[in-house]
Amino acid sequence: QVHLVESGGGLVLAGGSLRLSCAASGRNLRNYAMGWFRQAPGKEREFVAGISVNGGNTDYADSVKGRFTISRDDAKNTVYLEMNSLKPEDTAVYYCYTRVPNFTYWGPGTQVTVSS
């Protein structure tokens, strides 16, 4: 069983920055891809960023490219999302995930609110 817990969300002014963390327990996730989705009110959950095993490859939604950076620290079993130049449209609940064979685990989410 894998447990993921996000932290670092909050209220920030447009143009500001936040750093989200996702700590995993129950299994060492160094051999699995990890990443972030988000869900805004009234919208479907959407992909934000993903990172491969060892962090060799990263992928971003077009809407966050150049502003968000995903990274991982396998020694701490943690994945991060550095968010800069935040916009009101980035307001959402952000969810961490990891994919193991035949299953995807999700965290409970952390709220990010960007005010204009």
N, C-alpha and C positions, 0 to 999 in steps of 0.2 A: 504494500500500500504506500502511496506517495501523498504527502500533504504539502500544499503550496500556500504560502501566506504572503500577500502583497503589503507593502507599506510605502509611505512617502507621498501619498496623495494630499490634496488640500486645495485651498483657494489662493489664486494668484492673479495678478493683473496681467492684461494682455502685454506681450513682449517679455514676460518674465520666464523663469525656469523652474523646473522641478526635476527631482531624481527619484524614480520609482525603484524599489527593490522587491525581489521575490525570493524568499528563502524556502528551500525544499528540505523535507525530512522524510525518513522512511526508506529511502533508497538513494544511493549516490547517482546523480544524473549526468555524470561526465560523459557517458556514452550515448546521450540522447539529445536531440534538438530541443530547444526551448524558445519561447517567444511571448509576444503580447498581442492581445486583441483589445478592442474597446467597444462599448455600446452606449450610445447617446439615447436620451429619452425619445421613445417613439420610433427608434431606428433599429435595424438588425445589427447584431454583433459583427464587427469588421476587423480584418487583419491589420495590425499596425507594424510589427517588426518580428523577425525571426533570426535565430542564430544557430549555426550548425554545431556539431560536435567539435570541440577544441576551438570554437570561435573562428574557424577558417573562412566561413562564408556567412554573410549577413544579407537580409532582404528587408525592404521597406515598402510600405504603401506609398504611392506617389504623393499623397497629401502630406506626408511627414518627412520625405527625403530632404536632406540638407539641414533639418532642424532637430531630428531625433537620432540618438545613437544607442544601439543595443550592445551590451557586453556581458560577459559571464566570468565568474570566478569559481572554478570547479573545486578549489580547496575549501571554499565556503559554501559550496552547493547553492549558489545564488546567481540570479540573472538580474541585470539592471537595465533601466531605460532612462537615459538622460534626455530631457525634453527642454529645448530652448526655443526662443521666439514664439512662445505659446500664443495661440489665437482663441477667441471665444468658441470657434467651431471644434476645438480640441476637447471641449467639455464633454465628459463621459465617465463611465465606470471602466477602469482599466483592469483587465484580467490577464494573469500570467498562465501559461500552459506549458506542458511538456508531453511529448509523444513517446510512449514506449510501445513495443510490439502489440498491436491489436487494441490499444487503448490510449485515450488522451485524458490527462488529468488537468483540472482547472483549479485556480485559487478562487476565493470568495469575492475578490475584486477590491479596488480602492478608488474612491471618488476623486476626480480631478475637475475643478471648476475654474474656468478662466473668465474673468470679468473684463468688460471693455471700459 
